[in-house]
Amino acid sequence: MESSRIAVTGSSGLVGSALVRSLRADGHPVVRLVRRPARSADEVEWDPGRQYVDAAGLAGCDAVVHLAGAGIGDHRWTDAYRREIRDSRVLGTAAVAEAIASLDRPPRVLVSGSAVGYYGDTGDRAVDEDAPPGEGFLPEVCVAWEEAAAPAQEAGVRTAFARTGLVVSREGGAWGRMFPLFRAGLGGRLGDGRQYWSFIALHDEVAALRHILDTESLSGPVNLTAPEPVTNREVTAAMGRVLHRPAVFAVPTPALRLVLGEMASEVLGSQRVLPARLLESGFSFAFPRIDGAVAAALR
């Protein structure tokens, strides 16, 4: 894109902060949505819980990237935290979409976060964006999350849903917890290790989000995952190779269920998700394989 004013929610998170740095480095003015009164011209107040956005602050924005949401793995899934996971996504997306729709000149594109959790457990079966939603808590959340963007779509805004996989980074997310363990020689497979993990390097995640912003033909679901999903056993082996550490430990399934509760089913579940629409639109991955993605996270 030429220099464009872009609003970003979740700008303090792993992906959001990296995206803001990338956009600003290329000269794009970025407006960050913050959950307090705005203190500068590049901030807009919002409160997703109350479904409030200071819509006037979005005026003049060419694009909105909505990435905010409570962390999936930050807490055990109590009933209260399940509500927080769902509400932070559904109510926040509805607030952003309604604010966009209220503008006399809405932005031309909304890239709204979603997740490969949409597909549920796919086992060994590879799926792309044409696959239906799976069953369970996370698929239900993802369906409601994407449906909440309807006001923006109805206002004629090109809307894409970035269904992101596991982001490979030292800075946070699942991999942020794994790196210290593997560095200490305590890493290992989870359960039997045969479950597929659909990963994406942080560099490619940011590049893919920007590619969606730039590509007029992309709307609806877009999988943000590397083209070669790998099993947890393969992830374990790659971490050991790149970090030059043994990776011989294993966490048995009963222990995971004891520690993680219901969330263990997501850790042990298998998602073999392919980025068909990204590849068809000409996107090129810098780190398509797991060893390269892990090595890139160390640099």
Salt bridges, closest charged atoms under 4 A:
ASP26 OD2 - ARG210 NH1 2.81
ASP42 OD2 - ARG24 NH2 3.10
GLU43 OE2 - ARG32 NH2 2.93
GLU43 OE2 - ARG36 NH2 2.80
ASP47 OD2 - ARG50 NE 2.97
ASP74 OD1 - ARG177 NH2 3.26
GLU146 OE2 - ARG163 NE 2.80
ASP192 OD2 - ARG194 NH2 3.29
GLU216 OE2 - ARG108 NH1 2.98
GLU216 OE1 - ARG158 NE 3.52
GLU228 OE2 - ARG289 NH2 3.52
GLU262 OE2 - ARG82 NH1 2.66
ASP291 OD1 - ARG241 NH2 2.77
